Amino acid sequence: MDDRSSRRGTPNQSDEGAPNRAPTRAEAGDSASDRVLTKRQRRRRRKSDKADRAKQASAGEGVPAKVEQSKPGGKTQGAQTGAQPQDEPRGTRKVRRRGRRRAPSEDAGGNRQASAGSQTPQQAANAAPVEDSTPPPVYAALDLGTNNCRLLIAVPTRPGQFRVIDAFSRIVRLGEGLGRTGALSRGAMDRAIAALSVCAQKLAARDVGRMRLIATEACRAAANGTEFIERVTRETGLKLEIVSRETEARLAVSGCGSLVDRSARGAVLFDIGGGSSEIALLDLRPGFTRRLASRIVGWTSLPVGVVTLAERHGGRNVTPELFETMIQETVDLIDRFPGRNRLAGIVGGPRFHLLGTSGTVTTLAGVHLNLERYDRRQVDGLWLTDTEADHLVSTIAGWSFEERVANPCIGSDRADLVLAGCAILQAIRRVWPAKTLRVADRGLREGLLTEMMVADGVWRRPNARRAKR
């Protein structure tokens, strides 16, 4: 580098990296600089000088002197971030005045407080807010139904929400033949055990803090249901609990409650399962609440589902007469429900709707959208009008078994069950007619996760959690 370049320096070179730099015209002294500054600029500079002297005096009383550390290449830097060399020419403050630090402030007791740039590392650590780096707790929910085995593993996020980090679903048809024999068959139990083994592996791979694993209608109704639960524990290590019909209805409401229209005065939520169908009547006239379980004014569990109804009447070749028979049979079961008329003044009105969660309604939604492959993001929360629902049911009822298999949203797994589900849906719509039906691709697992997270207070503010402890 020649002499001219060394005198100029480079824009990125610090004062400490060039201690022998020749002073500029502005750095020659106070008298020269005063002649080129306005009166206001001189006043501001004197105030800045006074603040810097006060800061240095404060740092000399309670802060260790700056220690310079060598950096690769022979340069040195201060150990305290933002500290300036003591021999820096005064004229350079004119350039840096725009971003200069404020003078040290005083607390309520008159004690002078050092600025952030003159704090020790320990003082800075104590003053900085402490962020909670603890990872969120992991929750798991498993639902072993008459037709499906489903698992969700999730972590809480924003209040009332969670993020799914792992999931599993498989059709096992645990209730196959249950209506004829009254017991779970060996083949059905083997299929369920295989699916539960996969769930056990997924749970073991995650640091799950709390889980709840439930079994529903198939294990409730089977004579060997308890024996099967014991076998599950022996072979997979999972401890399942058989829940009541009332608990199942409440969990369905907890899992789907966020899809209830906030402006509605009433709604009927239903879950068409494999061996039973849960129905809950929600009276929202007192006002909307996040705890929709408190708005349940009536619930029932019909002893009929897609598997049991299809086995009783057949699911492959369903004539219009047979389809009507399945509808009427389900209507007769609903008529036995003593609380079916508790929303009589709301049903059919503009602020009343149905909310369905089951493979039946999600299948209808997928067919309605002409999906080439089922997509939960497009289905969950979809609204169907009563005209659209009637058209979908009549369309699927007119398809042959092979046409139902060919549809990507039905497939071979549901081709013999979908019409039984449509019959149950039509029965519900006849008893509680509504202008709109909302589709929910969520249910018991989401209800389990929500109730566990609410019980643990993971969505409460930190101060509220500490107060409770």
C-alpha positions in Angstrom: 0.0 0.0 0.0 1.5 3.5 -0.9 1.5 6.5 1.4 -1.5 8.1 -0.2 -3.7 5.1 0.4 -2.5 4.7 4.0 -3.4 8.3 4.7 -6.9 7.9 3.3 -7.6 4.6 4.9 -10.5 2.3 3.7 -14.2 2.7 4.5 -14.4 -0.5 6.4 -11.3 0.0 8.5 -11.9 0.9 12.2 -10.0 3.5 14.2 -8.5 0.8 16.3 -7.2 -0.9 13.2 -5.4 2.3 12.1 -4.2 4.1 15.3 -1.5 6.1 13.4 -4.0 7.8 11.0 -3.4 11.5 10.5 -6.2 13.7 12.0 -8.6 15.2 9.6 -9.5 18.9 9.5 -12.5 18.4 11.8 -10.2 16.6 14.3 -7.6 19.4 14.6 -9.2 20.8 17.7 -12.2 22.6 19.2 -11.4 26.0 17.9 -11.2 24.9 14.3 -14.3 22.9 14.5 -16.3 25.7 16.3 -15.7 27.9 13.3 -17.5 25.6 10.9 -20.3 24.5 13.2 -23.6 26.4 13.8 -24.5 27.6 17.3 -27.0 24.7 17.7 -24.5 22.1 16.7 -21.9 23.5 19.1 -24.5 23.3 21.9 -25.4 19.7 21.1 -21.7 18.8 21.0 -21.0 20.3 24.4 -24.0 18.4 25.8 -22.7 15.2 24.3 -19.2 15.8 25.7 -20.7 16.3 29.1 -22.7 13.1 28.9 -19.6 11.1 27.7 -17.5 12.5 30.7 -20.3 11.5 33.1 -20.4 8.0 31.5 -16.7 7.5 31.8 -16.8 8.6 35.4 -19.6 6.1 36.2 -17.7 3.3 34.4 -14.6 4.1 36.3 -16.5 3.6 39.6 -18.2 0.2 39.2 -17.1 -1.3 35.9 -13.8 -3.0 35.3 -11.5 -1.3 32.8 -11.9 -2.4 29.2 -9.7 -5.4 28.3 -8.4 -5.5 24.7 -8.3 -8.9 23.0 -6.2 -9.7 20.0 -7.9 -10.8 16.9 -6.4 -12.6 13.9 -4.4 -10.2 11.8 -3.0 -8.2 14.7 -6.1 -6.0 15.3 -7.6 -5.5 18.8 -11.1 -5.0 19.9 -12.8 -4.1 23.2 -14.3 -6.9 25.3 -17.4 -4.8 25.8 -19.5 -4.5 22.8 -19.9 -0.9 21.6 -17.0 0.6 23.8 -15.0 3.3 22.1 -11.2 3.9 22.4 -10.3 6.5 25.0 -7.9 8.3 22.7 -10.4 8.8 19.9 -10.2 12.4 18.6 -13.2 14.5 19.7 -14.0 15.6 16.2 -15.2 12.2 15.2 -18.2 12.5 17.5 -19.6 14.9 15.0 -19.9 12.1 12.5 -21.4 9.7 15.0 -23.7 12.1 16.8 -26.8 10.7 15.0 -26.4 7.3 16.7 -24.8 8.4 20.0 -25.9 6.9 23.3 -28.0 8.8 25.7 -26.6 10.1 29.0 -26.8 7.7 31.9 -30.2 7.9 33.6 -31.1 7.8 37.3 -33.5 5.5 39.0 -36.1 6.5 41.6 -33.5 6.6 44.3 -31.2 8.9 42.5 -28.6 6.2 41.8 -26.9 6.6 38.4 -27.4 3.7 36.0 -24.8 2.8 33.4 -25.8 2.6 29.8 -26.1 -0.7 28.0 -22.7 -0.2 26.4 -20.9 0.0 29.7 -22.5 -2.9 31.5 -20.6 -6.0 32.5 -21.6 -9.3 30.9 -23.3 -10.3 34.2 -25.2 -7.0 34.4 -26.3 -7.4 30.8 -27.4 -11.0 31.4 -29.5 -9.9 34.4 -31.1 -7.0 32.6 -32.0 -9.0 29.5 -35.4 -10.8 29.4 -35.0 -14.5 29.9 -36.6 -16.5 27.1 -38.0 -19.9 27.9 -36.0 -22.3 25.7 -37.9 -25.4 27.0 -39.4 -27.3 24.1 -43.2 -27.5 24.2 -44.7 -30.7 25.8 -45.7 -33.5 23.4 -49.1 -35.1 23.6 -50.6 -38.2 21.9 -54.1 -39.4 21.3 -55.2 -42.7 19.9 -58.7 -43.8 18.9 -59.4 -47.4 18.2 -62.8 -47.6 16.6 -64.9 -50.2 15.0 -63.5 -49.5 11.6 -60.3 -47.4 12.0 -57.2 -47.1 14.2 -56.0 -43.5 14.4 -53.2 -41.8 16.2 -52.2 -38.1 16.5 -49.0 -36.7 18.2 -49.0 -33.0 18.6 -47.5 -30.0 20.5 -49.5 -27.0 21.6 -49.0 -23.7 19.8 -51.3 -20.6 20.0 -54.2 -20.7 22.4 -56.6 -23.3 21.4 -54.4 -24.7 18.7 -51.7 -27.4 18.3 -49.3 -28.6 15.6 -49.4 -32.2 14.5 -45.9 -33.7 14.4 -46.9 -37.3 13.6 -50.0 -39.2 12.6 -51.2 -42.6 11.7 -54.5 -44.0 10.3 -55.4 -47.5 9.1 -58.7 -49.3 8.4 -58.7 -52.4 10.6 -62.4 -53.3 10.7 -62.2 -54.5 14.3 -66.0 -54.8 14.5 -66.2 -57.1 11.5 -68.8 -59.8 12.2 -69.5 -58.4 15.6 -73.2 -57.9 14.9 -73.6 -61.6 14.1 -71.4 -63.3 16.7 -71.3 -60.7 19.5 -67.5 -61.1 19.8 -64.4 -59.8 18.0 -63.0 -62.2 15.5 -59.4 -63.5 15.6 -58.6 -61.9 12.2 -60.0 -58.5 13.2 -58.0 -58.6 16.4 -54.9 -59.5 14.6 -55.3 -56.6 12.2 -55.9 -54.2 15.1 -52.8 -55.5 16.9 -50.7 -54.9 13.8 -51.9 -51.3 13.5 -51.4 -50.7 17.2 -47.8 -52.0 17.0 -47.1 -49.3 14.5 -48.6 -46.8 16.9 -46.4 -48.1 19.7 -43.3 -47.6 17.6 -44.3 -44.0 16.8 -45.0 -43.2 20.4 -41.6 -44.7 21.4 -39.8 -42.5 18.9 -41.3 -39.3 20.4 -40.7 -37.8 23.8 -44.4 -38.0 24.6 -45.2 -36.3 27.9 -48.8 -37.3 28.2 -51.1 -39.6 26.2 -54.6 -41.0 26.2 -55.5 -44.1 24.3 -59.2 -45.1 23.9 -61.3 -47.8 22.4 -64.9 -47.3 21.5 -68.0 -49.2 20.4 -66.5 -52.5 19.2 -64.7 -53.1 22.5 -67.7 -51.8 24.4 -70.1 -54.2 22.7 -67.9 -57.3 22.3 -68.1 -60.1 24.8 -64.3 -60.5 24.5 -63.6 -56.7 24.5 -61.8 -56.7 27.8 -59.8 -59.8 26.9 -58.7 -58.0 23.7 -57.6 -54.9 25.6 -55.4 -57.1 27.9 -53.9 -58.7 24.8 -53.1 -55.3 23.4 -51.2 -54.4 26.6 -49.2 -57.7 26.5 -48.2 -57.5 22.9 -47.7 -53.8 22.3 -47.3 -52.3 25.7 -50.2 -49.8 25.1 -52.9 -49.5 27.8 -56.2 -48.7 26.2 -59.3 -47.5 28.0 -62.8 -48.3 26.9 -64.8 -45.1 27.1 -68.5 -44.6 27.5 -70.9 -43.4 24.8 -71.4 -40.1 26.7 -67.6 -39.5 26.8 -67.4 -40.3 23.1 -70.1 -37.7 22.3 -68.3 -35.1 24.5 -65.0 -35.7 22.9 -66.5 -35.3 19.4 -67.8 -31.9 20.5 -64.4 -30.9 21.9 -62.7 -31.9 18.8 -65.0 -30.2 16.3 -66.3 -27.3 18.3 -64.1 -24.7 16.5 -66.1 -25.4 13.3 -69.4 -24.4 14.8 -70.6 -21.1 13.3 -70.2 -18.4 15.9 -73.4 -16.7 14.7 -75.5 -19.9 15.0 -78.2 -20.2 17.6 -78.1 -24.0 17.5 -76.4 -26.9 15.8 -76.5 -30.7 15.8 -73.1 -32.4 15.8 -72.9 -36.0 14.7 -70.2 -38.6 14.4 -71.1 -41.6 12.2 -68.8 -44.4 13.4 -68.3 -48.0 12.4 -70.4 -49.5 15.2 -72.3 -46.5 16.7 -73.2 -43.0 15.8 -73.0 -40.2 18.4 -75.3 -37.1 18.2 -75.1 -34.0 20.3 -77.6 -31.1 20.3 -76.0 -27.7 21.0 -78.1 -24.7 22.2 -76.1 -21.6 21.4 -78.8 -19.0 22.2 -77.1 -18.0 25.5 -74.1 -17.0 23.5 -71.1 -18.6 21.9 -68.4 -20.1 24.1 -65.1 -22.0 23.5 -66.3 -24.7 25.9 -69.1 -25.9 23.7 -69.5 -29.0 25.9 -71.4 -26.7 28.3 -73.9 -26.0 25.5 -75.0 -29.6 25.1 -78.7 -29.9 25.8 -79.1 -33.5 24.7 -77.0 -36.3 23.3 -77.5 -39.9 22.2 -75.5 -42.8 20.9 -77.3 -44.8 18.2 -76.3 -48.5 18.2 -75.7 -48.4 14.5 -72.8 -47.5 12.3 -71.5 -48.1 8.8 -70.1 -51.5 9.6 -73.1 -52.9 11.5 -75.7 -51.4 9.1 -73.8 -52.7 6.0 -73.4 -56.2 7.5 -77.1 -56.3 8.3 -78.4 -55.1 4.9 -75.4 -55.6 2.5 -73.2 -52.9 1.2 -72.2 -54.0 -2.3 -75.5 -54.1 -4.3 -77.9 -51.6 -2.7 -81.2 -51.0 -4.4 -83.2 -47.8 -3.9 -85.7 -49.8 -1.8 -82.9 -51.2 0.4 -81.4 -47.8 0.8 -84.7 -46.4 2.0 -85.1 -49.3 4.5 -81.7 -48.4 6.0 -82.7 -44.8 6.3 -86.0 -45.6 8.0 -84.4 -48.0 10.4 -82.1 -45.3 11.6 -84.9 -42.8 11.9 -86.7 -45.2 14.1 -83.7 -45.4 16.4 -83.5 -41.6 16.6 -87.2 -41.4 17.5 -86.4 -43.2 20.7 -84.1 -40.4 21.7 -86.2 -38.4 24.3 -84.2 -35.1 23.8 -84.5 -34.9 20.0 -86.9 -32.0 20.2 -84.9 -29.7 22.5 -84.0 -27.5 19.5 -87.5 -27.4 18.1 -87.6 -23.6 17.8 -84.3 -23.4 16.0 -84.2 -26.4 13.7 -84.6 -25.5 10.0 -84.0 -21.8 10.6 -81.3 -19.6 9.0 -79.1 -19.7 12.1 -79.1 -23.5 12.5 -76.7 -26.0 10.8 -75.5 -29.5 11.0 -71.8 -30.4 11.7 -70.7 -33.9 10.7 -67.4 -35.7 11.5 -67.0 -39.1 9.9 -65.6 -40.8 6.9 -69.0 -40.6 5.4 -69.3 -36.8 5.2 -65.6 -36.3 4.3 -66.1 -38.8 1.5 -69.1 -36.8 0.2 -67.0 -33.6 0.4 -64.2 -35.2 -1.6 -66.6 -36.3 -4.3 -68.2 -32.9 -4.3 -64.8 -31.3 -5.0 -63.9 -33.8 -7.7 -60.6 -34.5 -5.9 -58.2 -36.8 -7.7 -56.8 -37.6 -4.3 -58.3 -36.9 -0.9 -56.9 -33.7 0.6 -57.8 -32.9 4.1 -57.0 -29.2 3.8 -59.7 -28.7 1.2 -62.3 -30.9 3.0 -62.0 -29.8 6.6 -64.5 -26.9 7.2 -66.2 -27.2 3.9 -69.9 -26.1 3.7 -72.5 -28.0 1.8 -76.0 -26.8 1.1 -79.0 -29.1 1.5 -79.4 -29.2 -2.3 -75.7 -30.2 -2.7 -76.0 -32.9 0.0 -79.1 -34.4 -1.6 -77.4 -34.4 -5.0 -74.2 -36.1 -3.7 -76.2 -38.8 -1.9 -78.4 -39.6 -4.9 -75.3 -39.7 -7.2 -73.4 -42.1 -5.0 -76.5 -44.3 -4.4 -76.8 -44.6 -8.2 -73.3 -45.8 -8.7 -72.5 -49.5 -9.0 -70.0 -51.1 -6.6 -67.3 -50.9 -9.2 -67.9 -47.2 -9.8 -67.7 -46.6 -6.1 -64.4 -48.5 -6.0 -63.1 -46.4 -8.9 -63.7 -43.1 -7.2 -60.4 -41.9 -5.6 -62.2 -40.5 -2.5 -64.0 -43.8 -1.8 -61.8 -46.7 -3.0 -62.1 -50.3 -2.2 -61.8 -49.8 1.6 -65.1 -47.8 1.8 -67.0 -48.9 -1.3 -69.2 -51.3 0.6 -69.7 -49.0 3.6 -70.3 -45.6 2.1 -74.0 -46.2 1.3 -74.7 -47.3 4.9 -73.1 -44.0 6.0 -75.2 -42.1 3.6 -78.4 -43.7 4.9 -77.5 -42.7 8.5 -76.7 -39.2 7.3 -80.1 -38.9 5.5 -81.9 -40.1 8.6 -80.2 -37.3 10.7 -81.1 -34.8 8.0 -84.8 -35.9 8.1 -85.1 -35.5 11.8 -83.1 -32.2 12.0 -83.4 -30.5 8.6 -80.9 -27.8 8.0 -80.1 -25.5 5.1 -76.3 -26.1 5.5 -74.0 -28.9 6.6 -70.4 -28.3 7.6 -67.8 -31.1 7.1 -65.2 -31.8 9.8 -62.1 -33.9 9.2 -61.4 -34.1 12.9 -63.0 -35.9 15.8 -62.1 -37.9 18.9 -58.4 -37.6 18.7 -58.5 -33.8 18.5 -61.0 -33.8 21.4 -58.6 -35.9 23.5 -55.6 -33.6 22.7 -57.7 -30.4 23.4 -58.9 -31.7 26.8 -55.5 -32.8 27.9 -53.9 -29.5 26.9 -56.7 -27.5 28.6 -56.3 -29.6 31.8 -52.5 -28.9 31.8 -53.0 -25.2 31.3 -50.5 -25.1 28.4 -52.5 -22.2 26.7 -52.7 -20.0 29.8 -50.3 -17.1 30.2 -47.1 -17.9 32.1 -48.0 -15.7 35.1 -51.4 -17.4 35.4 -49.7 -20.9 35.4 -47.3 -19.8 38.1 -50.1 -18.4 40.2 -52.0 -21.7 40.0 -48.9 -23.6 41.2 
